[in-house]
Amino acid sequence: DYKGQKLAEQIFQGIILVSAIIGFIYGYITEQFGWTVYIVMAGFALSCLLTLPPWPMYRRNPLKWLPVQETGTEEKKAADRKPKRHTKS
């Protein structure tokens, strides 16, 4: 559902943003760019774990689909079509 997709996107962006800020600050203090990358990658892994599987919290508002139409209408449409005539050039 659309509300679940919006929630997943907000969680994903929030975790990435927070981990990037923490990673930058920690990397700046320790003067190690590698720690910044590790912290951002850990935040990415955590956000993927929380947002990629179809958790029940993302499926609270299911979409209502249209009912299935009868197959007889397709046969009628095919019979109503006029055959195409090809002209020679």
C-alpha positions as a printed NumPy array, in Angstrom:
array([[  0.   ,   0.   ,   0.   ],
       [  1.049,   3.586,  -0.543],
       [  1.15 ,   4.565,   3.123],
       [  3.444,   1.622,   3.845],
       [  5.738,   2.639,   0.986],
       [  5.876,   6.177,   2.347],
       [  6.706,   4.898,   5.838],
       [  9.437,   2.611,   4.49 ],
       [ 10.955,   5.49 ,   2.508],
       [ 10.939,   7.782,   5.556],
       [ 12.568,   5.117,   7.738],
       [ 15.187,   4.41 ,   5.06 ],
       [ 16.081,   8.082,   4.588],
       [ 16.121,   8.771,   8.328],
       [ 18.498,   5.911,   9.112],
       [ 20.815,   6.836,   6.236],
       [ 20.863,  10.491,   7.296],
       [ 21.515,   9.731,  10.973],
       [ 24.247,   7.205,  10.179],
       [ 25.891,   9.643,   7.756],
       [ 25.956,  12.395,  10.388],
       [ 27.263,  10.062,  13.106],
       [ 29.798,   8.568,  10.702],
       [ 31.037,  11.975,   9.611],
       [ 31.415,  13.241,  13.179],
       [ 33.137,  10.062,  14.378],
       [ 35.395,   9.967,  11.323],
       [ 36.291,  13.635,  11.813],
       [ 37.14 ,  13.134,  15.493],
       [ 39.27 ,  10.03 ,  14.87 ],
       [ 40.634,  11.42 ,  11.561],
       [ 39.8  ,   8.112,   9.881],
       [ 37.631,   8.263,   6.761],
       [ 37.281,   4.489,   6.884],
       [ 35.151,   4.686,  10.033],
       [ 32.808,   7.083,   8.262],
       [ 32.348,   4.601,   5.447],
       [ 31.846,   1.676,   7.86 ],
       [ 29.201,   3.53 ,   9.868],
       [ 27.312,   4.623,   6.751],
       [ 27.438,   1.054,   5.377],
       [ 26.128,  -0.279,   8.709],
       [ 23.282,   2.251,   8.561],
       [ 22.529,   1.174,   5.002],
       [ 22.453,  -2.504,   6.031],
       [ 20.163,  -1.717,   8.986],
       [ 17.808,   0.326,   6.828],
       [ 17.663,  -2.456,   4.225],
       [ 16.851,  -4.97 ,   6.949],
       [ 14.028,  -2.778,   8.229],
       [ 12.521,  -1.668,   4.914],
       [ 13.029,  -4.346,   2.243],
       [ 11.118,  -7.32 ,   3.72 ],
       [  7.317,  -7.005,   3.626],
       [  6.852,  -6.435,   7.356],
       [  3.232,  -6.258,   8.637],
       [  3.65 ,  -2.589,   9.59 ],
       [  3.914,  -1.769,   5.86 ],
       [  0.747,  -3.713,   4.933],
       [ -1.85 ,  -2.081,   7.163],
       [ -3.761,  -0.358,   4.336],
       [ -4.203,  -2.874,   1.497],
       [ -5.364,  -1.677,  -1.907],
       [ -8.822,  -2.618,  -3.136],
       [ -8.567,  -4.219,  -6.567],
       [-11.271,  -4.246,  -9.216],
       [-13.232,  -7.483,  -9.597],
       [-12.234,  -9.918, -12.334],
       [-14.133,  -9.444, -15.599],
       [-15.714, -12.318, -17.478],
       [-13.707, -13.927, -20.262],
       [-16.686, -13.862, -22.661],
       [-16.197, -10.132, -23.27 ],
       [-12.748, -10.762, -24.751],
       [-14.192, -13.215, -27.274],
       [-16.853, -10.7  , -28.296],
       [-14.245,  -7.996, -28.812],
       [-12.181, -10.284, -31.034],
       [-15.242, -11.174, -33.147],
       [-16.247,  -7.511, -33.562],
       [-12.943,  -6.539, -35.116],
       [-12.844,  -6.044, -38.853],
       [-10.108,  -7.863, -40.734],
       [ -7.35 ,  -5.579, -41.997],
       [ -6.758,  -5.391, -45.708],
       [ -3.258,  -4.92 , -46.941],
       [ -2.653,  -2.875, -50.05 ],
       [  0.194,  -3.489, -52.405],
       [  2.467,  -0.551, -53.077]])
